[in-house]
Amino acid sequence: MNNKVLKSSKVENVNWSKVENVNWSKVENVNWSKVENVNWLKMENYSGRNVIAFSKGELKWNGVELRLSNMCTSPIKLGDLEFQSAEAAYIACGFDGRIPQATEIQHKIASMNNGMMVKRKYRFKKEYEWLETNGMHQSIWRLELMLWLNWQKCLKDRDFRNRLLSIPDSYVIVENQNRILRDKGRWGCKNKEAQLECDRIMKELESVADEVGLSKKEIENRAELGSWKKGTWVGRNYQGKILMECRRALREGTLPRINIDDLNKADIYILGKKVKFEL
């Protein structure tokens, strides 16, 4: 496996028109039920040597901003509302849009620009409830939903699509959750050795920051980039798998492996109307 990092000039010279002109009609007749689904629940162990571990949107790798988080702004239309991030749209789906209290909350979520603020304000409200529908456990179709939302970003947000395609297939994409205590390696991965190395580098750079003129953001970026390759990243890595599935589909000119029938069985309502998901 080639672990060599591509030069940023190679990324900038990619012919993105080849992606934009994909003939999607070629994949309309594929029997997706026969395509092996993503193994969401498998606990992964990734060598740090082959990992791109994103966290904050400001992080840059090889000249490319790793704005891959669901919190990052990228408008998505869902039903009659437009949400400013995948995180906001995802959380809005957790409210039963058939009742007045929920539709009011969905309106408020759509008006917010900051995905993190949406999560902090609404994710843990008592009205927020994901139901098991038609015998299908919520954990699976919720992941299918987030995959669908990220695929909408790929189709409609050129900058997001280009960032995703700038990461070579030889690299595993991981959401770095070393500093997130609540999530125990589900949506991303944790790596204790990498975190210790990151802390070490930060202390070292902070000691000379004034002398060499390093900002806090520059220190954080250098520390994170300098620590990825240490140790092993462990977790189910839901978000990383979602992004890699989107990357695969874009590269191959095909569609992501989403069980659209199961997603529609989830009975998601926005402002009183059931959302019909399509690919």
C-alpha positions in Angstrom: 0.0 0.0 0.0 1.4 3.4 -1.0 1.5 5.7 2.0 3.1 8.6 0.2 1.3 11.8 0.7 0.2 13.5 -2.6 1.5 17.0 -3.2 -1.2 19.7 -3.0 -0.5 20.7 -6.6 -1.7 17.3 -7.7 -4.9 17.8 -5.8 -5.4 21.2 -7.4 -5.0 19.9 -10.9 -7.6 17.1 -10.6 -10.1 17.3 -13.5 -13.2 17.7 -11.4 -15.4 17.9 -14.5 -15.0 14.1 -14.8 -16.8 13.8 -11.5 -19.5 16.3 -12.3 -20.3 14.7 -15.6 -20.8 11.2 -14.3 -23.6 9.4 -16.2 -25.7 8.5 -13.2 -28.2 6.7 -15.5 -25.7 3.9 -15.9 -26.4 2.8 -12.3 -30.2 3.1 -12.3 -30.7 -0.6 -13.1 -28.3 -2.0 -10.5 -30.0 -4.4 -8.1 -28.8 -2.7 -4.9 -30.3 -5.4 -2.7 -27.6 -7.7 -4.0 -24.8 -5.3 -3.2 -23.0 -6.1 0.1 -23.9 -3.4 2.7 -21.3 -1.5 4.7 -20.4 -3.3 7.9 -21.3 -0.5 10.2 -21.1 -2.3 13.5 -17.7 -3.9 13.1 -15.1 -2.6 15.7 -12.2 -1.4 13.6 -8.4 -1.3 14.3 -6.6 1.0 11.9 -2.8 1.5 11.8 -2.0 5.1 12.3 0.3 5.0 9.2 -2.7 4.9 6.9 -5.0 7.3 8.6 -6.4 10.7 8.0 -8.0 11.7 11.3 -10.2 14.8 11.0 -11.8 16.7 13.9 -12.0 20.5 13.7 -12.9 22.1 10.4 -9.8 24.4 10.6 -7.4 21.4 10.3 -5.4 21.3 7.1 -3.7 18.3 5.5 -1.5 18.7 2.5 -3.0 22.1 1.8 -6.6 20.8 1.9 -9.0 21.9 4.6 -10.4 18.8 6.3 -13.9 20.2 6.7 -15.5 16.8 6.7 -17.5 17.0 9.9 -21.2 16.9 10.0 -21.1 20.1 11.9 -19.6 22.0 9.0 -21.9 24.3 7.0 -23.3 22.7 3.9 -27.0 23.3 3.2 -29.3 20.3 2.8 -33.0 20.4 1.7 -35.1 17.9 3.6 -38.9 18.0 3.0 -40.0 21.7 3.1 -37.0 22.9 5.1 -33.4 23.7 4.3 -30.9 22.9 7.1 -27.4 24.4 7.3 -25.5 21.2 8.1 -25.9 17.4 8.0 -25.9 17.4 11.8 -28.8 19.8 12.0 -30.9 17.8 9.4 -30.1 14.6 11.2 -31.2 15.9 14.6 -34.4 17.4 13.1 -35.3 13.9 11.9 -35.3 12.7 15.5 -38.4 14.7 16.3 -41.8 13.4 15.2 -42.8 16.0 12.7 -46.5 15.0 12.9 -47.0 16.9 16.2 -47.0 20.7 16.7 -44.2 20.8 19.3 -41.9 18.9 17.0 -42.6 21.0 13.9 -41.8 24.1 15.9 -38.5 22.7 17.0 -37.7 21.6 13.4 -38.3 25.2 12.2 -35.9 26.5 14.9 -33.2 24.0 13.9 -33.5 25.0 10.3 -32.9 28.7 11.3 -29.6 27.9 13.1 -26.3 28.2 11.3 -24.1 26.4 13.8 -24.3 22.6 13.8 -22.6 22.2 17.2 -25.1 24.7 18.8 -28.0 22.6 17.3 -26.6 19.5 18.9 -26.1 21.2 22.3 -29.5 22.7 22.4 -31.7 20.0 20.9 -30.0 16.6 20.9 -30.9 15.8 24.5 -34.4 17.4 24.7 -37.0 15.0 26.1 -39.1 15.4 22.9 -36.1 14.0 20.9 -36.9 10.3 20.3 -35.8 7.9 17.6 -38.3 5.1 17.3 -37.8 1.5 16.2 -39.9 1.2 13.1 -41.4 -1.9 11.4 -39.2 -4.2 13.4 -36.0 -2.5 12.2 -33.6 -1.3 14.9 -33.0 2.5 14.9 -29.2 2.2 15.0 -29.1 0.9 11.4 -31.4 3.3 9.6 -30.0 6.2 11.5 -26.6 5.4 9.8 -28.3 5.0 6.5 -29.9 8.4 7.1 -26.5 10.1 7.8 -25.0 8.4 4.7 -27.9 9.8 2.6 -27.3 13.3 4.1 -23.6 13.1 3.3 -24.3 12.0 -0.2 -26.5 15.0 -0.7 -23.5 17.1 0.3 -21.4 15.3 -2.3 -24.0 16.0 -5.1 -24.6 19.7 -4.2 -21.5 21.0 -2.4 -18.5 21.1 -4.8 -16.0 22.1 -2.2 -17.0 19.2 0.1 -16.8 16.8 -2.8 -13.4 18.0 -3.8 -12.1 17.7 -0.3 -13.3 14.2 -0.1 -11.7 13.3 -3.4 -8.4 14.9 -2.5 -7.8 12.1 0.0 -6.2 9.1 -1.8 -8.0 5.7 -1.5 -4.9 4.3 0.3 -5.9 6.4 3.4 -8.5 5.4 5.9 -10.7 8.4 6.9 -11.3 8.5 10.7 -13.2 11.0 12.9 -10.8 11.8 15.7 -12.7 11.4 19.0 -9.8 11.5 21.4 -11.2 14.5 23.2 -14.9 13.5 23.0 -15.8 11.8 26.3 -19.5 11.0 25.6 -18.9 8.9 22.4 -17.0 5.8 23.1 -15.6 5.2 19.6 -18.9 4.8 17.7 -19.0 7.6 15.2 -15.3 7.8 15.1 -12.2 6.3 16.7 -9.9 6.8 19.6 -6.1 6.4 19.9 -4.5 6.9 23.3 -1.0 6.8 21.9 -1.7 9.4 19.3 -3.4 11.6 21.9 -0.3 11.4 24.2 1.9 12.3 21.2 -0.4 15.2 20.3 -0.2 16.6 23.9 3.6 16.2 23.9 3.9 18.2 20.6 1.6 20.9 21.8 3.6 21.5 25.0 6.8 21.6 23.0 5.4 24.1 20.5 3.8 26.2 23.2 7.2 26.6 24.9 8.6 28.4 21.7 5.3 29.9 20.4 6.2 33.5 21.2 9.7 33.1 19.9 8.8 31.7 16.5 5.4 33.4 16.2 3.0 30.5 16.3 -0.7 31.0 16.9 -2.8 28.7 19.0 -4.5 27.3 15.8 -1.2 26.6 14.2 0.0 24.8 17.3 -3.1 22.6 17.3 -2.8 21.8 13.6 0.8 20.8 13.8 0.2 18.7 16.9 -2.7 16.8 15.4 -0.9 16.3 12.0 2.2 15.1 13.8 0.5 12.5 16.0 -1.8 10.6 13.5 0.7 8.0 12.7 1.3 6.9 16.3 -0.5 3.8 17.6 -3.8 2.3 16.5 -7.1 3.9 15.9 -9.9 1.9 17.5 -13.7 2.3 17.1 -16.7 1.6 14.9 -15.9 4.8 12.9 -19.5 5.3 11.6 -18.7 8.8 10.1 -15.4 7.6 8.6 -17.2 4.7 6.9 -19.8 7.1 5.6 -17.2 9.4 4.1 -15.2 6.5 2.6 -18.4 5.1 1.1 -19.2 8.4 -0.5 -15.6 8.7 -1.8 -15.8 5.2 -3.3 -19.1 6.1 -5.1 -17.7 9.3 -6.5 -14.5 7.6 -7.7 -16.4 4.8 -9.4 -19.2 6.9 -10.8 -21.8 4.9 -9.0 -24.1 5.3 -6.0 -23.4 4.8 -2.3 -24.7 1.5 -0.8 -27.8 2.8 1.0 -30.8 0.6 1.7 -33.3 3.2 0.6 -36.3 1.0 1.2 -35.4 0.5 4.8 -34.7 4.2 5.2 -38.2 5.0 3.9 -39.7 2.5 6.3 -38.3 4.7 9.2 -41.3 7.1 8.7 -39.4 10.3 9.1 -41.7 13.4 9.1 -40.7 17.0 8.6 -43.4 19.6 9.2 -46.1 17.0 9.1 -45.0 15.5 5.8 -43.3 12.1 5.4 -39.9 12.4 3.8 -39.5 10.2 0.7 -35.8 9.4 0.3 -34.5 8.8 -3.2 -31.1 8.2 -4.7 
